Amino acid sequence: MRERTKSDVLQADFLEIRQRILDLAAMLDRYDTAIEEADQKPDPRLAQIREGIAALSASDRPRAESVQRIFSLAYDPDWQENFGLKRRF
């Protein structure tokens, strides 16, 4: 099996990429037109979304890894205990 060319990837994936971009645009439009609460504080999730969108335009690093890191929590060595999953022997 030969390696896929960029044209092959676009031929196979263009419609799905287009659909996902349109879905994202619609979700952001819903956010923009939603009613704002009087005492609304800045939500860090919106900053993550904006940072993730910016990462999609970068081509100097793997995009999927960059986006995953934006939405991931920092490693916590005590995560099992914090989630009540640590076994006690």
C-alpha positions as CSV (number, residue, x, y, z in Angstrom):
1,M,0.0,0.0,0.0
2,R,1.4,3.4,-1.0
3,E,1.6,6.4,1.2
4,R,-1.3,8.8,0.8
5,T,-0.6,12.1,-0.9
6,K,-2.0,15.4,0.3
7,S,-4.5,15.3,-2.6
8,D,-5.5,11.8,-1.4
9,V,-6.2,13.1,2.1
10,L,-8.2,16.0,0.8
11,Q,-10.2,13.8,-1.6
12,A,-11.0,11.4,1.3
13,D,-11.5,13.9,4.1
14,F,-12.6,17.2,2.7
15,L,-16.3,16.8,3.3
16,E,-15.9,15.6,6.9
17,I,-13.4,18.5,7.7
18,R,-15.9,21.0,6.1
19,Q,-18.8,19.5,8.2
20,R,-16.8,19.7,11.4
21,I,-15.8,23.3,10.8
22,L,-19.4,24.2,10.0
23,D,-20.5,22.5,13.3
24,L,-18.0,24.4,15.3
25,A,-19.1,27.7,13.6
26,A,-22.7,27.0,14.5
27,M,-21.8,26.2,18.1
28,L,-19.8,29.4,18.4
29,D,-22.7,31.4,16.8
30,R,-25.1,29.9,19.5
31,Y,-22.7,31.0,22.2
32,D,-22.4,34.5,20.7
33,T,-26.2,35.0,20.5
34,A,-27.0,33.5,23.9
35,I,-28.2,35.8,26.7
36,E,-25.4,37.0,29.0
37,E,-26.1,36.8,32.7
38,A,-25.7,40.0,34.7
39,D,-23.0,38.7,37.0
40,Q,-21.2,36.5,34.5
41,K,-17.5,36.1,35.2
42,P,-15.0,35.2,32.5
43,D,-15.1,31.5,31.8
44,P,-11.7,29.8,31.3
45,R,-13.3,27.3,29.0
46,L,-13.9,30.0,26.4
47,A,-10.2,30.9,26.5
48,Q,-9.4,27.2,26.0
49,I,-11.7,27.1,23.0
50,R,-10.0,30.2,21.5
51,E,-6.6,28.7,22.1
52,G,-7.6,25.4,20.5
53,I,-8.9,27.2,17.4
54,A,-5.6,29.1,17.1
55,A,-3.7,25.8,17.5
56,L,-5.6,24.5,14.4
57,S,-4.0,27.2,12.2
58,A,-0.4,26.4,13.4
59,S,1.6,24.0,11.2
60,D,4.8,24.1,13.1
61,R,3.8,21.3,15.6
62,P,1.3,18.4,15.7
63,R,-2.1,20.0,16.0
64,A,-3.9,17.1,17.7
65,E,-1.2,17.0,20.4
66,S,-1.4,20.8,20.9
67,V,-5.2,20.8,21.2
68,Q,-5.1,17.8,23.6
69,R,-2.7,19.6,25.8
70,I,-4.8,22.7,25.9
71,F,-7.8,20.8,27.1
72,S,-6.0,18.4,29.5
73,L,-5.3,18.8,33.2
74,A,-1.8,18.9,34.4
75,Y,-0.6,15.5,35.8
76,D,-1.4,15.0,39.4
77,P,0.5,12.2,41.0
78,D,-2.3,11.8,43.6
79,W,-5.0,11.5,41.0
80,Q,-6.1,8.0,42.2
81,E,-6.5,9.2,45.8
82,N,-8.3,12.4,44.7
83,F,-10.8,10.4,42.7
84,G,-11.2,7.8,45.4
85,L,-9.6,5.0,43.3
86,K,-6.4,4.4,45.3
87,R,-6.3,0.8,46.6
88,R,-5.4,0.4,50.2
89,F,-3.5,-2.7,51.1
